């Protein structure tokens, strides 16, 4: 028996459902437009996730190039700065931000000196 376009679509949809990238409620069995929208939406979400993961990886690489070890951050700037590094990397990965007081931001300013420091600093909100 030949493998048909319908078989292909069913296999793709089933695989994406198993991976929890789409939900069966997003489309009907006889609605190719809804099927396409669900798959393209999942691909778009995956693209965003990959870009964020690449940014978080770049942040980590730049950080280690600058300080060599994470423990060096704690030794030089304190445990709170190290905790904020972890929070910032998570925020980059999730597309979010961290909030720092002015004092915390001053102690965390070494991030601005990284090669992409301006990019990373946009993920820091100052609070009063």
Beta strands, then each sheet from edge to edge (+ up, - down):
strand 1: 98-101
strand 2: 124-127
sheet 1: 1+ 2+
end
